[in-house]
Amino acid sequence: MKRKIISYTLLTLAVLLIIVGIVQNGYLDTMQRATVICLECIGIG
């Protein structure tokens, strides 16, 4: 029983943090950095 409570709590926390990241446009920063890194790898950036 205790294990289920911990699992559901962690799941809820993970979903909450994902939502906060989306609301703050955190994914845009990640996408921009990933694009720069990929361009550097192939020698364009």
mmCIF entry with sequence, helices, sheets and N, C-alpha, C, O atoms, coordinates in Angstrom:
data_MODEL
# 
_entry.id   MODEL 
# 
_entity.id                         1 
_entity.type                       polymer 
_entity.pdbx_number_of_molecules   1 
# 
_entity_poly.entity_id                      1 
_entity_poly.type                           'polypeptide(L)' 
_entity_poly.nstd_linkage                   no 
_entity_poly.nstd_monomer                   no 
_entity_poly.pdbx_seq_one_letter_code       MKRKIISYTLLTLAVLLIIVGIVQNGYLDTMQRATVICLECIGIG 
_entity_poly.pdbx_seq_one_letter_code_can   MKRKIISYTLLTLAVLLIIVGIVQNGYLDTMQRATVICLECIGIG 
_entity_poly.pdbx_strand_id                 A 
# 
loop_
_entity_poly_seq.entity_id 
_entity_poly_seq.num 
_entity_poly_seq.mon_id 
_entity_poly_seq.hetero 
1 1  MET n 
1 2  LYS n 
1 3  ARG n 
1 4  LYS n 
1 5  ILE n 
1 6  ILE n 
1 7  SER n 
1 8  TYR n 
1 9  THR n 
1 10 LEU n 
1 11 LEU n 
1 12 THR n 
1 13 LEU n 
1 14 ALA n 
1 15 VAL n 
1 16 LEU n 
1 17 LEU n 
1 18 ILE n 
1 19 ILE n 
1 20 VAL n 
1 21 GLY n 
1 22 ILE n 
1 23 VAL n 
1 24 GLN n 
1 25 ASN n 
1 26 GLY n 
1 27 TYR n 
1 28 LEU n 
1 29 ASP n 
1 30 THR n 
1 31 MET n 
1 32 GLN n 
1 33 ARG n 
1 34 ALA n 
1 35 THR n 
1 36 VAL n 
1 37 ILE n 
1 38 CYS n 
1 39 LEU n 
1 40 GLU n 
1 41 CYS n 
1 42 ILE n 
1 43 GLY n 
1 44 ILE n 
1 45 GLY n 
# 
_struct_asym.id          A 
_struct_asym.entity_id   1 
# 
loop_
_struct_conf.conf_type_id 
_struct_conf.id 
_struct_conf.pdbx_PDB_helix_id 
_struct_conf.beg_label_comp_id 
_struct_conf.beg_label_asym_id 
_struct_conf.beg_label_seq_id 
_struct_conf.pdbx_beg_PDB_ins_code 
_struct_conf.end_label_comp_id 
_struct_conf.end_label_asym_id 
_struct_conf.end_label_seq_id 
_struct_conf.pdbx_end_PDB_ins_code 
_struct_conf.beg_auth_comp_id 
_struct_conf.beg_auth_asym_id 
_struct_conf.beg_auth_seq_id 
_struct_conf.end_auth_comp_id 
_struct_conf.end_auth_asym_id 
_struct_conf.end_auth_seq_id 
_struct_conf.pdbx_PDB_helix_class 
_struct_conf.details 
_struct_conf.pdbx_PDB_helix_length 
HELX_P HELX_P1 AA1 LYS A 2  ? VAL A 23 ? LYS A 2  VAL A 23 1 ? 22 
HELX_P HELX_P2 AA2 GLY A 26 ? CYS A 41 ? GLY A 26 CYS A 41 1 ? 16 
# 
_struct_conf_type.id          HELX_P 
_struct_conf_type.criteria    ? 
_struct_conf_type.reference   ? 
# 
loop_
_atom_site.group_PDB 
_atom_site.id 
_atom_site.type_symbol 
_atom_site.label_atom_id 
_atom_site.label_alt_id 
_atom_site.label_comp_id 
_atom_site.label_asym_id 
_atom_site.label_entity_id 
_atom_site.label_seq_id 
_atom_site.pdbx_PDB_ins_code 
_atom_site.Cartn_x 
_atom_site.Cartn_y 
_atom_site.Cartn_z 
_atom_site.occupancy 
_atom_site.B_iso_or_equiv 
_atom_site.pdbx_formal_charge 
_atom_site.auth_seq_id 
_atom_site.auth_comp_id 
_atom_site.auth_asym_id 
_atom_site.auth_atom_id 
_atom_site.pdbx_PDB_model_num 
ATOM 1   N N  . MET A 1 1  ? 0.828  -1.196 0.000   1.00 0.00 ? 1  MET A N  1 
ATOM 2   C CA . MET A 1 1  ? 0.000  0.000  0.000   1.00 0.00 ? 1  MET A CA 1 
ATOM 3   C C  . MET A 1 1  ? 0.870  1.255  0.000   1.00 0.00 ? 1  MET A C  1 
ATOM 4   O O  . MET A 1 1  ? 0.611  2.203  -0.742  1.00 0.00 ? 1  MET A O  1 
ATOM 5   N N  . LYS A 1 2  ? 1.896  1.248  0.836   1.00 0.00 ? 2  LYS A N  1 
ATOM 6   C CA . LYS A 1 2  ? 2.781  2.409  0.934   1.00 0.00 ? 2  LYS A CA 1 
ATOM 7   C C  . LYS A 1 2  ? 3.499  2.653  -0.388  1.00 0.00 ? 2  LYS A C  1 
ATOM 8   O O  . LYS A 1 2  ? 3.739  3.795  -0.778  1.00 0.00 ? 2  LYS A O  1 
ATOM 9   N N  . ARG A 1 3  ? 3.834  1.566  -1.067  1.00 0.00 ? 3  ARG A N  1 
ATOM 10  C CA . ARG A 1 3  ? 4.541  1.671  -2.342  1.00 0.00 ? 3  ARG A CA 1 
ATOM 11  C C  . ARG A 1 3  ? 3.660  2.330  -3.410  1.00 0.00 ? 3  ARG A C  1 
ATOM 12  O O  . ARG A 1 3  ? 4.151  3.114  -4.222  1.00 0.00 ? 3  ARG A O  1 
ATOM 13  N N  . LYS A 1 4  ? 2.371  2.016  -3.411  1.00 0.00 ? 4  LYS A N  1 
ATOM 14  C CA . LYS A 1 4  ? 1.438  2.627  -4.361  1.00 0.00 ? 4  LYS A CA 1 
ATOM 15  C C  . LYS A 1 4  ? 1.322  4.126  -4.119  1.00 0.00 ? 4  LYS A C  1 
ATOM 16  O O  . LYS A 1 4  ? 1.290  4.910  -5.068  1.00 0.00 ? 4  LYS A O  1 
ATOM 17  N N  . ILE A 1 5  ? 1.259  4.522  -2.870  1.00 0.00 ? 5  ILE A N  1 
ATOM 18  C CA . ILE A 1 5  ? 1.140  5.943  -2.533  1.00 0.00 ? 5  ILE A CA 1 
ATOM 19  C C  . ILE A 1 5  ? 2.369  6.699  -3.021  1.00 0.00 ? 5  ILE A C  1 
ATOM 20  O O  . ILE A 1 5  ? 2.247  7.786  -3.585  1.00 0.00 ? 5  ILE A O  1 
ATOM 21  N N  . ILE A 1 6  ? 3.545  6.133  -2.808  1.00 0.00 ? 6  ILE A N  1 
ATOM 22  C CA . ILE A 1 6  ? 4.784  6.773  -3.257  1.00 0.00 ? 6  ILE A CA 1 
ATOM 23  C C  . ILE A 1 6  ? 4.802  6.866  -4.779  1.00 0.00 ? 6  ILE A C  1 
ATOM 24  O O  . ILE A 1 6  ? 5.194  7.895  -5.329  1.00 0.00 ? 6  ILE A O  1 
ATOM 25  N N  . SER A 1 7  ? 4.384  5.807  -5.464  1.00 0.00 ? 7  SER A N  1 
ATOM 26  C CA . SER A 1 7  ? 4.363  5.801  -6.927  1.00 0.00 ? 7  SER A CA 1 
ATOM 27  C C  . SER A 1 7  ? 3.427  6.875  -7.476  1.00 0.00 ? 7  SER A C  1 
ATOM 28  O O  . SER A 1 7  ? 3.792  7.619  -8.387  1.00 0.00 ? 7  SER A O  1 
ATOM 29  N N  . TYR A 1 8  ? 2.235  6.952  -6.926  1.00 0.00 ? 8  TYR A N  1 
ATOM 30  C CA . TYR A 1 8  ? 1.273  7.952  -7.392  1.00 0.00 ? 8  TYR A CA 1 
ATOM 31  C C  . TYR A 1 8  ? 1.733  9.376  -7.066  1.00 0.00 ? 8  TYR A C  1 
ATOM 32  O O  . TYR A 1 8  ? 1.495  10.300 -7.843  1.00 0.00 ? 8  TYR A O  1 
ATOM 33  N N  . THR A 1 9  ? 2.378  9.548  -5.939  1.00 0.00 ? 9  THR A N  1 
ATOM 34  C CA . THR A 1 9  ? 2.899  10.866 -5.578  1.00 0.00 ? 9  THR A CA 1 
ATOM 35  C C  . THR A 1 9  ? 3.988  11.299 -6.550  1.00 0.00 ? 9  THR A C  1 
ATOM 36  O O  . THR A 1 9  ? 3.994  12.443 -7.005  1.00 0.00 ? 9  THR A O  1 
ATOM 37  N N  . LEU A 1 10 ? 4.904  10.399 -6.871  1.00 0.00 ? 10 LEU A N  1 
ATOM 38  C CA . LEU A 1 10 ? 5.969  10.727 -7.824  1.00 0.00 ? 10 LEU A CA 1 
ATOM 39  C C  . LEU A 1 10 ? 5.411  10.989 -9.221  1.00 0.00 ? 10 LEU A C  1 
ATOM 40  O O  . LEU A 1 10 ? 5.876  11.893 -9.916  1.00 0.00 ? 10 LEU A O  1 
ATOM 41  N N  . LEU A 1 11 ? 4.430  10.215 -9.628  1.00 0.00 ? 11 LEU A N  1 
ATOM 42  C CA . LEU A 1 11 ? 3.799  10.429 -10.925 1.00 0.00 ? 11 LEU A CA 1 
ATOM 43  C C  . LEU A 1 11 ? 3.122  11.791 -10.987 1.00 0.00 ? 11 LEU A C  1 
ATOM 44  O O  . LEU A 1 11 ? 3.260  12.513 -11.975 1.00 0.00 ? 11 LEU A O  1 
ATOM 45  N N  . THR A 1 12 ? 2.398  12.140 -9.943  1.00 0.00 ? 12 THR A N  1 
ATOM 46  C CA . THR A 1 12 ? 1.728  13.436 -9.880  1.00 0.00 ? 12 THR A CA 1 
ATOM 47  C C  . THR A 1 12 ? 2.731  14.584 -9.902  1.00 0.00 ? 12 THR A C  1 
ATOM 48  O O  . THR A 1 12 ? 2.517  15.585 -10.585 1.00 0.00 ? 12 THR A O  1 
ATOM 49  N N  . LEU A 1 13 ? 3.811  14.442 -9.164  1.00 0.00 ? 13 LEU A N  1 
ATOM 50  C CA . LEU A 1 13 ? 4.854  15.462 -9.138  1.00 0.00 ? 13 LEU A CA 1 
ATOM 51  C C  . LEU A 1 13 ? 5.507  15.613 -10.502 1.00 0.00 ? 13 LEU A C  1 
ATOM 52  O O  . LEU A 1 13 ? 5.769  16.733 -10.941 1.00 0.00 ? 13 LEU A O  1 
ATOM 53  N N  . ALA A 1 14 ? 5.773  14.503 -11.178 1.00 0.00 ? 14 ALA A N  1 
ATOM 54  C CA . ALA A 1 14 ? 6.385  14.556 -12.509 1.00 0.00 ? 14 ALA A CA 1 
ATOM 55  C C  . ALA A 1 14 ? 5.471  15.272 -13.500 1.00 0.00 ? 14 ALA A C  1 
ATOM 56  O O  . ALA A 1 14 ? 5.929  16.117 -14.268 1.00 0.00 ? 14 ALA A O  1 
ATOM 57  N N  . VAL A 1 15 ? 4.189  14.940 -13.484 1.00 0.00 ? 15 VAL A N  1 
ATOM 58  C CA . VAL A 1 15 ? 3.241  15.587 -14.389 1.00 0.00 ? 15 VAL A CA 1 
ATOM 59  C C  . VAL A 1 15 ? 3.144  17.076 -14.080 1.00 0.00 ? 15 VAL A C  1 
ATOM 60  O O  . VAL A 1 15 ? 3.084  17.895 -14.997 1.00 0.00 ? 15 VAL A O  1 
ATOM 61  N N  . LEU A 1 16 ? 3.128  17.427 -12.820 1.00 0.00 ? 16 LEU A N  1 
ATOM 62  C CA . LEU A 1 16 ? 3.059  18.835 -12.423 1.00 0.00 ? 16 LEU A CA 1 
ATOM 63  C C  . LEU A 1 16 ? 4.280  19.603 -12.917 1.00 0.00 ? 16 LEU A C  1 
ATOM 64  O O  . LEU A 1 16 ? 4.143  20.714 -13.429 1.00 0.00 ? 16 LEU A O  1 
ATOM 65  N N  . LEU A 1 17 ? 5.467  19.027 -12.770 1.00 0.00 ? 17 LEU A N  1 
ATOM 66  C CA . LEU A 1 17 ? 6.682  19.703 -13.223 1.00 0.00 ? 17 LEU A CA 1 
ATOM 67  C C  . LEU A 1 17 ? 6.737  19.818 -14.748 1.00 0.00 ? 17 LEU A C  1 
ATOM 68  O O  . LEU A 1 17 ? 7.254  20.804 -15.274 1.00 0.00 ? 17 LEU A O  1 
ATOM 69  N N  . ILE A 1 18 ? 6.217  18.830 -15.452 1.00 0.00 ? 18 ILE A N  1 
ATOM 70  C CA . ILE A 1 18 ? 6.145  18.918 -16.914 1.00 0.00 ? 18 ILE A CA 1 
ATOM 71  C C  . ILE A 1 18 ? 5.223  20.048 -17.321 1.00 0.00 ? 18 ILE A C  1 
ATOM 72  O O  . ILE A 1 18 ? 5.544  20.805 -18.238 1.00 0.00 ? 18 ILE A O  1 
ATOM 73  N N  . ILE A 1 19 ? 4.095  20.178 -16.668 1.00 0.00 ? 19 ILE A N  1 
ATOM 74  C CA . ILE A 1 19 ? 3.150  21.250 -16.977 1.00 0.00 ? 19 ILE A CA 1 
ATOM 75  C C  . ILE A 1 19 ? 3.766  22.615 -16.696 1.00 0.00 ? 19 ILE A C  1 
ATOM 76  O O  . ILE A 1 19 ? 3.602  23.541 -17.490 1.00 0.00 ? 19 ILE A O  1 
ATOM 77  N N  . VAL A 1 20 ? 4.468  22.749 -15.584 1.00 0.00 ? 20 VAL A N  1 
ATOM 78  C CA . VAL A 1 20 ? 5.139  24.011 -15.254 1.00 0.00 ? 20 VAL A CA 1 
ATOM 79  C C  . VAL A 1 20 ? 6.166  24.358 -16.322 1.00 0.00 ? 20 VAL A C  1 
ATOM 80  O O  . VAL A 1 20 ? 6.269  25.516 -16.726 1.00 0.00 ? 20 VAL A O  1 
ATOM 81  N N  . GLY A 1 21 ? 6.923  23.375 -16.782 1.00 0.00 ? 21 GLY A N  1 
ATOM 82  C CA . GLY A 1 21 ? 7.911  23.615 -17.833 1.00 0.00 ? 21 GLY A CA 1 
ATOM 83  C C  . GLY A 1 21 ? 7.275  24.057 -19.135 1.00 0.00 ? 21 GLY A C  1 
ATOM 84  O O  . GLY A 1 21 ? 7.806  24.932 -19.818 1.00 0.00 ? 21 GLY A O  1 
ATOM 85  N N  . ILE A 1 22 ? 6.151  23.467 -19.487 1.00 0.00 ? 22 ILE A N  1 
ATOM 86  C CA . ILE A 1 22 ? 5.449  23.858 -20.710 1.00 0.00 ? 22 ILE A CA 1 
ATOM 87  C C  . ILE A 1 22 ? 4.911  25.277 -20.589 1.00 0.00 ? 22 ILE A C  1 
ATOM 88  O O  . ILE A 1 22 ? 5.014  26.062 -21.531 1.00 0.00 ? 22 ILE A O  1 
ATOM 89  N N  . VAL A 1 23 ? 4.346  25.606 -19.453 1.00 0.00 ? 23 VAL A N  1 
ATOM 90  C CA . VAL A 1 23 ? 3.781  26.939 -19.249 1.00 0.00 ? 23 VAL A CA 1 
ATOM 91  C C  . VAL A 1 23 ? 4.868  28.021 -19.317 1.00 0.00 ? 23 VAL A C  1 
ATOM 92  O O  . VAL A 1 23 ? 4.621  29.126 -19.799 1.00 0.00 ? 23 VAL A O  1 
ATOM 93  N N  . GLN A 1 24 ? 6.062  27.694 -18.833 1.00 0.00 ? 24 GLN A N  1 
ATOM 94  C CA . GLN A 1 24 ? 7.160  28.666 -18.838 1.00 0.00 ? 24 GLN A CA 1 
ATOM 95  C C  . GLN A 1 24 ? 7.970  28.627 -20.129 1.00 0.00 ? 24 GLN A C  1 
ATOM 96  O O  . GLN A 1 24 ? 9.020  29.264 -20.215 1.00 0.00 ? 24 GLN A O  1 
ATOM 97  N N  . ASN A 1 25 ? 7.503  27.892 -21.125 1.00 0.00 ? 25 ASN A N  1 
ATOM 98  C CA . ASN A 1 25 ? 8.182  27.762 -22.423 1.00 0.00 ? 25 ASN A CA 1 
ATOM 99  C C  . ASN A 1 25 ? 9.588  27.204 -22.294 1.00 0.00 ? 25 ASN A C  1 
ATOM 100 O O  . ASN A 1 25 ? 10.470 27.592 -23.060 1.00 0.00 ? 25 ASN A O  1 
ATOM 101 N N  . GLY A 1 26 ? 9.816  26.323 -21.368 1.00 0.00 ? 26 GLY A N  1 
ATOM 102 C CA . GLY A 1 26 ? 11.123 25.705 -21.173 1.00 0.00 ? 26 GLY A CA 1 
ATOM 103 C C  . GLY A 1 26 ? 11.531 24.828 -22.347 1.00 0.00 ? 26 GLY A C  1 
ATOM 104 O O  . GLY A 1 26 ? 12.719 24.654 -22.617 1.00 0.00 ? 26 GLY A O  1 
ATOM 105 N N  . TYR A 1 27 ? 10.547 24.278 -23.042 1.00 0.00 ? 27 TYR A N  1 
ATOM 106 C CA . TYR A 1 27 ? 10.857 23.420 -24.177 1.00 0.00 ? 27 TYR A CA 1 
ATOM 107 C C  . TYR A 1 27 ? 11.476 24.209 -25.326 1.00 0.00 ? 27 TYR A C  1 
ATOM 108 O O  . TYR A 1 27 ? 12.226 23.648 -26.125 1.00 0.00 ? 27 TYR A O  1 
ATOM 109 N N  . LEU A 1 28 ? 11.172 25.498 -25.418 1.00 0.00 ? 28 LEU A N  1 
ATOM 110 C CA . LEU A 1 28 ? 11.752 26.317 -26.485 1.00 0.00 ? 28 LEU A CA 1 
ATOM 111 C C  . LEU A 1 28 ? 13.259 26.478 -26.282 1.00 0.00 ? 28 LEU A C  1 
ATOM 112 O O  . LEU A 1 28 ? 14.026 26.418 -27.243 1.00 0.00 ? 28 LEU A O  1 
ATOM 113 N N  . ASP A 1 29 ? 13.680 26.683 -25.037 1.00 0.00 ? 29 ASP A N  1 
ATOM 114 C CA . ASP A 1 29 ? 15.111 26.787 -24.746 1.00 0.00 ? 29 ASP A CA 1 
ATOM 115 C C  . ASP A 1 29 ? 15.829 25.491 -25.092 1.00 0.00 ? 29 ASP A C  1 
ATOM 116 O O  . ASP A 1 29 ? 16.908 25.502 -25.685 1.00 0.00 ? 29 ASP A O  1 
ATOM 117 N N  . THR A 1 30 ? 15.215 24.377 -24.716 1.00 0.00 ? 30 THR A N  1 
ATOM 118 C CA . THR A 1 30 ? 15.814 23.076 -24.990 1.00 0.00 ? 30 THR A CA 1 
ATOM 119 C C  . THR A 1 30 ? 15.924 22.835 -26.492 1.00 0.00 ? 30 THR A C  1 
ATOM 120 O O  . THR A 1 30 ? 16.949 22.349 -26.970 1.00 0.00 ? 30 THR A O  1 
ATOM 121 N N  . MET A 1 31 ? 14.884 23.171 -27.228 1.00 0.00 ? 31 MET A N  1 
ATOM 122 C CA . MET A 1 31 ? 14.898 22.975 -28.679 1.00 0.00 ? 31 MET A CA 1 
ATOM 123 C C  . MET A 1 31 ? 15.952 23.859 -29.336 1.00 0.00 ? 31 MET A C  1 
ATOM 124 O O  . MET A 1 31 ? 16.646 23.420 -30.253 1.00 0.00 ? 31 MET A O  1 
ATOM 125 N N  . GLN A 1 32 ? 16.076 25.093 -28.875 1.00 0.00 ? 32 GLN A N  1 
ATOM 126 C CA . GLN A 1 32 ? 17.062 26.008 -29.445 1.00 0.00 ? 32 GLN A CA 1 
ATOM 127 C C  . GLN A 1 32 ? 18.485 25.499 -29.187 1.00 0.00 ? 32 GLN A C  1 
ATOM 128 O O  . GLN A 1 32 ? 19.322 25.521 -30.089 1.00 0.00 ? 32 GLN A O  1 
ATOM 129 N N  . ARG A 1 33 ? 18.755 25.055 -27.993 1.00 0.00 ? 33 ARG A N  1 
ATOM 130 C CA . ARG A 1 33 ? 20.090 24.533 -27.669 1.00 0.00 ? 33 ARG A CA 1 
ATOM 131 C C  . ARG A 1 33 ? 20.390 23.273 -28.458 1.00 0.00 ? 33 ARG A C  1 
ATOM 132 O O  . ARG A 1 33 ? 21.510 23.093 -28.936 1.00 0.00 ? 33 ARG A O  1 
ATOM 133 N N  . ALA A 1 34 ? 19.404 22.398 -28.600 1.00 0.00 ? 34 ALA A N  1 
ATOM 134 C CA . ALA A 1 34 ? 19.595 21.162 -29.358 1.00 0.00 ? 34 ALA A CA 1 
ATOM 135 C C  . ALA A 1 34 ? 19.892 21.471 -30.816 1.00 0.00 ? 34 ALA A C  1 
ATOM 136 O O  . ALA A 1 34 ? 20.725 20.807 -31.432 1.00 0.00 ? 34 ALA A O  1 
ATOM 137 N N  . THR A 1 35 ? 19.224 22.467 -31.374 1.00 0.00 ? 35 THR A N  1 
ATOM 138 C CA . THR A 1 35 ? 19.467 22.851 -32.765 1.00 0.00 ? 35 THR A CA 1 
ATOM 139 C C  . THR A 1 35 ? 20.880 23.373 -32.942 1.00 0.00 ? 35 THR A C  1 
ATOM 140 O O  . THR A 1 35 ? 21.552 23.026 -33.913 1.00 0.00 ? 35 THR A O  1 
ATOM 141 N N  . VAL A 1 36 ? 21.336 24.198 -32.021 1.00 0.00 ? 36 VAL A N  1 
ATOM 142 C CA . VAL A 1 36 ? 22.695 24.738 -32.108 1.00 0.00 ? 36 VAL A CA 1 
ATOM 143 C C  . VAL A 1 36 ? 23.724 23.619 -32.013 1.00 0.00 ? 36 VAL A C  1 
ATOM 144 O O  . VAL A 1 36 ? 24.701 23.604 -32.763 1.00 0.00 ? 36 VAL A O  1 
ATOM 145 N N  . ILE A 1 37 ? 23.510 22.695 -31.105 1.00 0.00 ? 37 ILE A N  1 
ATOM 146 C CA . ILE A 1 37 ? 24.450 21.583 -30.940 1.00 0.00 ? 37 ILE A CA 1 
ATOM 147 C C  . ILE A 1 37 ? 24.486 20.725 -32.208 1.00 0.00 ? 37 ILE A C  1 
ATOM 148 O O  . ILE A 1 37 ? 25.562 20.324 -32.653 1.00 0.00 ? 37 ILE A O  1 
ATOM 149 N N  . CYS A 1 38 ? 23.333 20.445 -32.785 1.00 0.00 ? 38 CYS A N  1 
ATOM 150 C CA . CYS A 1 38 ? 23.297 19.632 -34.008 1.00 0.00 ? 38 CYS A CA 1 
ATOM 151 C C  . CYS A 1 38 ? 23.981 20.347 -35.167 1.00 0.00 ? 38 CYS A C  1 
ATOM 152 O O  . CYS A 1 38 ? 24.686 19.715 -35.953 1.00 0.00 ? 38 CYS A O  1 
ATOM 153 N N  . LEU A 1 39 ? 23.782 21.649 -35.280 1.00 0.00 ? 39 LEU A N  1 
ATOM 154 C CA . LEU A 1 39 ? 24.429 22.400 -36.354 1.00 0.00 ? 39 LEU A CA 1 
ATOM 155 C C  . LEU A 1 39 ? 25.934 22.422 -36.159 1.00 0.00 ? 39 LEU A C  1 
ATOM 156 O O  . LEU A 1 39 ? 26.682 22.380 -37.136 1.00 0.00 ? 39 LEU A O  1 
ATOM 157 N N  . GLU A 1 40 ? 26.392 22.487 -34.910 1.00 0.00 ? 40 GLU A N  1 
ATOM 158 C CA . GLU A 1 40 ? 27.828 22.452 -34.637 1.00 0.00 ? 40 GLU A CA 1 
ATOM 159 C C  . GLU A 1 40 ? 28.408 21.080 -34.991 1.00 0.00 ? 40 GLU A C  1 
ATOM 160 O O  . GLU A 1 40 ? 29.537 20.992 -35.474 1.00 0.00 ? 40 GLU A O  1 
ATOM 161 N N  . CYS A 1 41 ? 27.657 20.033 -34.757 1.00 0.00 ? 41 CYS A N  1 
ATOM 162 C CA . CYS A 1 41 ? 28.147 18.685 -35.038 1.00 0.00 ? 41 CYS A CA 1 
ATOM 163 C C  . CYS A 1 41 ? 28.406 18.482 -36.535 1.00 0.00 ? 41 CYS A C  1 
ATOM 164 O O  . CYS A 1 41 ? 29.373 17.823 -36.914 1.00 0.00 ? 41 CYS A O  1 
ATOM 165 N N  . ILE A 1 42 ? 27.552 19.043 -37.373 1.00 0.00 ? 42 ILE A N  1 
ATOM 166 C CA . ILE A 1 42 ? 27.743 18.855 -38.816 1.00 0.00 ? 42 ILE A CA 1 
ATOM 167 C C  . ILE A 1 42 ? 28.574 19.965 -39.444 1.00 0.00 ? 42 ILE A C  1 
ATOM 168 O O  . ILE A 1 42 ? 28.800 19.967 -40.654 1.00 0.00 ? 42 ILE A O  1 
ATOM 169 N N  . GLY A 1 43 ? 29.031 20.915 -38.619 1.00 0.00 ? 43 GLY A N  1 
ATOM 170 C CA . GLY A 1 43 ? 29.972 21.928 -39.091 1.00 0.00 ? 43 GLY A CA 1 
ATOM 171 C C  . GLY A 1 43 ? 29.352 23.176 -39.680 1.00 0.00 ? 43 GLY A C  1 
ATOM 172 O O  . GLY A 1 43 ? 30.052 23.958 -40.324 1.00 0.00 ? 43 GLY A O  1 
ATOM 173 N N  . ILE A 1 44 ? 28.070 23.386 -39.483 1.00 0.00 ? 44 ILE A N  1 
ATOM 174 C CA . ILE A 1 44 ? 27.427 24.594 -40.015 1.00 0.00 ? 44 ILE A CA 1 
ATOM 175 C C  . ILE A 1 44 ? 27.435 25.719 -38.998 1.00 0.00 ? 44 ILE A C  1 
ATOM 176 O O  . ILE A 1 44 ? 27.610 26.884 -39.354 1.00 0.00 ? 44 ILE A O  1 
ATOM 177 N N  . GLY A 1 45 ? 27.247 25.375 -37.743 1.00 0.00 ? 45 GLY A N  1 
ATOM 178 C CA . GLY A 1 45 ? 27.110 26.390 -36.709 1.00 0.00 ? 45 GLY A CA 1 
ATOM 179 C C  . GLY A 1 45 ? 28.409 26.765 -36.163 1.00 0.00 ? 45 GLY A C  1 
ATOM 180 O O  . GLY A 1 45 ? 28.484 27.614 -35.275 1.00 0.00 ? 45 GLY A O  1 
# 
